[in-house]
Amino acid sequence: QVQLVESGGGLVQAGGSLRLSCAASGRTFTTYTMSWFRQAPGKEREFVAGFSWSGSRQYADSVKGRFTISRDNAKNTAYLQMNSLEPEDTAVYYCAAHQLGSATTMRRTSSQEFWGQGTQVTVSS
């Protein structure tokens, strides 16, 4: 069992930056693919970024060039650095994990085994 705890959300003006963190419990963090998803009111949960256990990184087109996903296996933590934030980025952001995984499965909500509780990100115009 893996528990995921997100932090770092908040209110920021357009053009600003935030860094989200996802701390994972368990001793097998290195074998998990970590993903970030987001869900805006009235919309479906969507993939934002993923970092596979083997080192592959993927981004949604809407955040490419602005967001960066990273992970520190020694700290069992994944991060999402968000720059040049736009009002359209406003959503609840969720960290997710699943064993092994790939550049394909990291994008699928149905592939995720564990979810965090979510952290609110609000970008004002």
Kinemage of the C-alpha trace (Angstrom):
@kinemage 1
@onewidth
@group {chain A} dominant
@subgroup {mainchain}
@vectorlist {calphas} color= white
{ca gln a 1} P 0.000 0.000 0.000
{ca val a 2} L 1.253 3.472 -0.903
{ca gln a 3} L -0.022 6.704 0.574
{ca leu a 4} L 0.426 9.930 -1.361
{ca val a 5} L 0.272 13.375 0.222
{ca glu a 6} L 0.302 16.489 -1.946
{ca ser a 7} L 1.293 19.965 -0.841
{ca gly a 8} L 2.190 23.304 -2.364
{ca gly a 9} L -1.070 24.457 -3.870
{ca gly a 10} L -2.447 27.947 -3.398
{ca leu a 11} L -3.538 31.192 -5.005
{ca val a 12} L -1.224 32.882 -7.491
{ca gln a 13} L -1.529 35.606 -10.092
{ca ala a 14} L -1.303 34.829 -13.782
{ca gly a 15} L 2.330 34.548 -14.832
{ca gly a 16} L 3.386 33.311 -11.413
{ca ser a 17} L 4.831 30.003 -10.287
{ca leu a 18} L 4.074 27.230 -7.838
{ca arg a 19} L 5.784 23.981 -6.956
{ca leu a 20} L 3.691 21.012 -5.940
{ca ser a 21} L 5.122 18.140 -3.934
{ca cys a 22} L 3.889 14.575 -3.592
{ca ala a 23} L 5.345 12.610 -0.702
{ca ala a 24} L 4.944 8.837 -0.938
{ca ser a 25} L 5.084 6.236 1.792
{ca gly a 26} L 6.553 2.802 1.203
{ca arg a 27} L 9.922 1.349 0.329
{ca thr a 28} L 9.417 0.683 -3.384
{ca phe a 29} L 9.084 4.247 -4.652
{ca thr a 30} L 11.692 3.624 -7.339
{ca thr a 31} L 9.449 1.061 -9.020
{ca tyr a 32} L 6.462 3.399 -9.300
{ca thr a 33} L 5.531 5.630 -12.186
{ca met a 34} L 4.373 8.970 -10.813
{ca ser a 35} L 1.818 11.172 -12.535
{ca trp a 36} L 0.060 14.457 -11.961
{ca phe a 37} L -3.548 14.954 -12.991
{ca arg a 38} L -5.898 17.884 -12.545
{ca gln a 39} L -9.620 18.411 -12.439
{ca ala a 40} L -11.376 21.717 -12.959
{ca pro a 41} L -15.004 22.236 -11.886
{ca gly a 42} L -17.391 20.534 -14.285
{ca lys a 43} L -14.594 18.869 -16.226
{ca glu a 44} L -13.077 15.420 -16.327
{ca arg a 45} L -9.804 14.646 -14.623
{ca glu a 46} L -6.986 15.108 -17.100
{ca phe a 47} L -3.355 14.106 -17.352
{ca val a 48} L -0.792 16.851 -16.731
{ca ala a 49} L 2.634 15.188 -16.464
{ca gly a 50} L 4.238 11.848 -15.682
{ca phe a 51} L 7.652 10.452 -14.750
{ca ser a 52} L 8.061 6.728 -15.226
{ca trp a 53} L 10.107 4.433 -12.999
{ca ser a 54} L 12.506 4.010 -15.941
{ca gly a 55} L 13.056 7.736 -16.406
{ca ser a 56} L 10.632 8.673 -19.169
{ca arg a 57} L 8.794 11.979 -18.856
{ca gln a 58} L 5.612 13.048 -20.618
{ca tyr a 59} L 3.551 16.239 -20.592
{ca ala a 60} L 0.132 17.316 -21.742
{ca asp a 61} L 0.352 19.668 -24.686
{ca ser a 62} L -1.320 22.428 -22.667
{ca val a 63} L 1.531 22.562 -20.134
{ca lys a 64} L 4.533 21.649 -22.260
{ca gly a 65} L 7.287 24.213 -21.850
{ca arg a 66} L 5.721 25.658 -18.680
{ca phe a 67} L 5.569 22.716 -16.254
{ca thr a 68} L 8.363 20.377 -15.214
{ca ile a 69} L 7.955 17.069 -13.404
{ca ser a 70} L 10.777 15.650 -11.344
{ca arg a 71} L 11.325 13.059 -8.644
{ca asp a 72} L 13.746 12.507 -5.810
{ca asn a 73} L 13.864 8.779 -5.126
{ca ala a 74} L 15.939 9.287 -1.978
{ca lys a 75} L 13.116 11.394 -0.529
{ca asn a 76} L 10.233 9.346 -1.990
{ca thr a 77} L 8.881 12.575 -3.439
{ca ala a 78} L 7.673 13.753 -6.821
{ca tyr a 79} L 7.410 17.399 -7.789
{ca leu a 80} L 5.585 19.522 -10.314
{ca gln a 81} L 7.164 22.901 -11.002
{ca met a 82} L 4.576 25.151 -12.620
{ca asn a 83} L 5.711 28.372 -14.293
{ca ser a 84} L 3.890 30.980 -16.370
{ca leu a 85} L 0.616 29.953 -14.800
{ca glu a 86} L -2.617 30.860 -16.564
{ca pro a 87} L -6.182 31.117 -15.244
{ca glu a 88} L -6.940 27.984 -17.289
{ca asp a 89} L -4.571 26.054 -14.998
{ca thr a 90} L -6.971 26.527 -12.086
{ca ala a 91} L -7.952 23.085 -10.812
{ca val a 92} L -7.473 20.535 -8.075
{ca tyr a 93} L -4.183 18.784 -8.757
{ca tyr a 94} L -3.781 15.115 -7.894
{ca cys a 95} L -0.692 12.996 -7.565
{ca ala a 96} L -1.020 9.368 -8.656
{ca ala a 97} L 1.165 6.277 -8.740
{ca his a 98} L 1.243 2.815 -10.224
{ca gln a 99} L 3.790 0.019 -10.300
{ca leu a 100} L 6.250 0.002 -13.156
{ca gly a 101} L 4.210 1.608 -15.915
{ca ser a 102} L 5.116 3.325 -19.159
{ca ala a 103} L 4.801 6.505 -21.132
{ca thr a 104} L 1.373 5.226 -22.176
{ca thr a 105} L -0.032 4.116 -18.838
{ca met a 106} L 1.117 7.238 -17.002
{ca arg a 107} L -1.524 9.194 -18.946
{ca arg a 108} L -4.464 6.974 -18.022
{ca thr a 109} L -6.552 7.539 -14.884
{ca ser a 110} L -7.613 3.893 -15.084
{ca ser a 111} L -3.981 2.728 -14.777
{ca gln a 112} L -3.343 4.485 -11.473
{ca glu a 113} L -3.275 2.363 -8.329
{ca phe a 114} L -2.947 5.104 -5.737
{ca trp a 115} L -4.150 8.706 -5.521
{ca gly a 116} L -3.433 11.620 -3.263
{ca gln a 117} L -6.152 13.767 -1.731
{ca gly a 118} L -5.575 16.657 -4.123
{ca thr a 119} L -4.376 20.223 -3.698
{ca gln a 120} L -6.153 23.313 -5.015
{ca val a 121} L -4.358 25.609 -7.443
{ca thr a 122} L -6.085 28.893 -8.266
{ca val a 123} L -4.660 31.311 -10.810
{ca ser a 124} L -6.180 34.789 -10.862
{ca ser a 125} L -6.191 36.982 -13.951
